[in-house]
Amino acid sequence: MNEFRFKVFRRLVAVTGRPGAWQAFYLGADGKRRPADFVLPGDVAADDLADYLADLFHEDAAPGHDSVRRLP
């Protein structure tokens, strides 16, 4: 199963699965995860996840926290 991690403005998000079967989680600083309160549409490609998350959470942007980036 694929896992993609993102820093979405100030929030850490993990997305697992594949197109058509995405699951999203919020990541805590202690390594724990909890189910996210949003749904990723099945037609979002893996390469488009960061753009989708930026569109979804654009209202959370703030100076110094103004981007979505994929984490290693």
C-alpha positions in Angstrom: 0.0 0.0 0.0 1.3 3.4 -0.9 1.7 6.2 1.7 2.2 9.8 0.9 2.9 12.4 3.6 2.3 16.1 3.3 2.8 19.2 5.3 -0.5 21.0 4.5 0.2 24.5 5.7 0.7 23.8 9.4 -0.9 20.3 9.5 0.7 16.9 8.9 -1.4 14.6 6.7 -0.8 11.1 5.5 -2.7 9.6 2.5 -2.7 5.9 2.0 -4.1 3.7 -0.8 -4.5 4.3 -4.5 -6.8 6.3 -6.8 -10.3 5.2 -6.1 -9.5 4.0 -2.5 -7.7 6.9 -0.7 -7.7 7.1 3.1 -6.4 10.3 4.8 -5.1 10.6 8.3 -3.8 13.5 10.5 -0.4 12.8 12.0 0.5 13.8 15.5 3.9 14.9 16.7 4.1 11.7 18.8 3.7 9.5 15.7 0.1 8.6 16.3 -2.5 9.0 13.5 -6.2 9.6 13.5 -8.7 9.5 10.6 -9.0 12.8 8.8 -12.3 14.6 8.7 -12.3 15.0 4.9 -12.7 12.6 2.0 -10.4 12.4 -1.1 -12.3 11.8 -4.3 -11.4 8.5 -6.0 -10.5 10.3 -9.3 -7.5 12.2 -7.7 -4.3 10.9 -9.1 -1.3 10.4 -6.7 0.6 13.2 -8.5 -2.3 15.6 -7.9 -2.7 14.9 -4.1 -0.7 18.0 -3.0 -2.7 20.3 -5.4 -6.0 18.8 -4.1 -5.0 19.3 -0.5 -3.9 22.9 -1.2 -7.3 23.6 -2.8 -9.1 22.0 0.1 -7.3 23.7 2.9 -6.4 27.1 1.3 -8.1 28.9 4.1 -5.6 27.6 6.6 -2.7 29.4 4.8 -0.9 32.0 6.9 2.4 33.9 6.6 5.2 31.3 7.0 2.7 28.5 6.4 1.7 29.2 2.8 2.4 26.0 1.0 1.6 22.3 0.7 4.6 20.1 0.3 5.2 16.4 0.0 7.5 15.0 2.8 10.0 12.2 2.2 
